[in-house]
Amino acid sequence: MAESSDVALKNAIKALVSERAGCVARIAQIDKTFADLGVKPGKSRRGPGRPKGSSKKVAAGRKAGRRKRRKFAVSGDVSVLAFVKARKSPTTAEVNAHWAKEGRSGKADNALSNLVKAGKLIRVGDKKVRGSRYKIK
């Protein structure tokens, strides 16, 4: 029994080696065809979605790349509270200008909303200016 299984195994290996040789010959033929056509094998087309490198393109007026998280000596909420306390009744635009002057990205709107919800600031409507005025509670 052992001899027949050895013979069968050797025959299977010979068949696989011969099939592999045929595959190698077909691959060589495909590579030659690609070379004749100027196609580089292995370079496949990207699937659906954003084109490669599109995140690095600079849109009008914007910087390339992602913003990095920055650290400040004073938190945004504390900075806004101090500014409102110093100015008595600043508008949203004045608070946002102060926010930008400190080098913070975005706007102070989230900090203002959080402080109003926490009860540390009072939002006062003012028909003379766009937005609201803020006062310390």
N, C-alpha and C positions, 0 to 999 in steps of 0.2 A: 504494500500500500504506500509506503513512504516513497518508493521509486516513482510511482505513477504521479504522485502529487508534486515531486521534484520536476518531473518532465513537464507537467502541466504548467508549473510556475515558470520554468525556463521558456516555454512556448509563449506564455502571456507576456513575459519581459521582452522577448524578441518582437512580438507584435507591437508593443508600446514603443519600443525604440524605433521601429520602422515608421510608425504613425507620427512620432515626434520629428523624425527626419523630414517627412512630408510637410509638416507644419512649419518647420524652420525654412524650408524651400519656399513655401507660400508667403511667409513673412518677408523673406528677402525680395520676392517678386513685388510685394506691396510697397516695400521701402523704395525700390527702384522706380515704381510708378509715381510715388509721391515726389521723389527727387526730380523726375522728368517734368512733373506739373508744378514744381516749386512749392509744394506743401510741406510744412514741417510737422512730422508726426508727433503726437503727444500734446499738441496745442489744441484744446477743444474750446468751443464757443461757450461763453458763460450763459447760465440759465437766466430766467427772468429776475428782475429786481434792479437795483441800482447798478449803473455801469462802474467798472473798476476804476478807482481813482476819483470818482465824482465828489467824494467828501473833502478832497483836498483843493477843489476848485474854489476860487474866490468869487463870491457873489458881489454885486455892486455895493460898495460901502461896508462890506463885512470882512473880517479877518479870517484867514484860513485856519482850520484845525478846531479843536474843541477848547472850550474855556476850562481853565484849571481852577480848582477850588482854592481859595485864598484864605489866609487867616489874618485877622485884625486884632489889635490890642483891646479894642472895645467892641462888644457885640453890636449888631445892628439895632436891636431894640433899645439898648442903653444909649446909643448914639442919637437915635431919633428922640428919645425922651429928653436928653440934655439939650438938643437943638430946640425943641418945642418950649422947654422951660426958659431958655435964653431969649427966644423970640416972642414969647407970650402967646401969639395966635398966628402961626405961619400957615400958609396955604399948602395944598398937596404939592404944587409945583415947586415951592420954596424948599420943602422937605426933600423932594426928589433931586433938586439942584445941589443941596448939601450932601446928599447920598453920593452923587456922582463926583463931587469935589473931593470926597474922601477916597475916591478910587474904587468904589464898590461897583460891581456890575449890576445891570438890571435896574429896577426901580424899588423905591421904599414902600410901595403899596402893600406888600404882604406884611411887612413889619408894622405899618400903620393899622391895618386891619386886626392883626393879632393884639396890638396894644389896646385898641378900642374894645375888642371882645373881652380882654382881661380886666377892663375897667380902669386902666391907667391913664387913658386919654379919652376926651370927649370930642366927638365929631360934630361940628357946628356948620350948618348950611349957610352959604353966603351968596346972594344973588349977584354981587359985584364981580366976583371972580369965578373962573371955571374950577370946579372941584369943590373941596370943602376946606374949612379952617379947623385946626386942632388946638385943644387946650388941655392943660394938665388937670386931672380930676382932683 
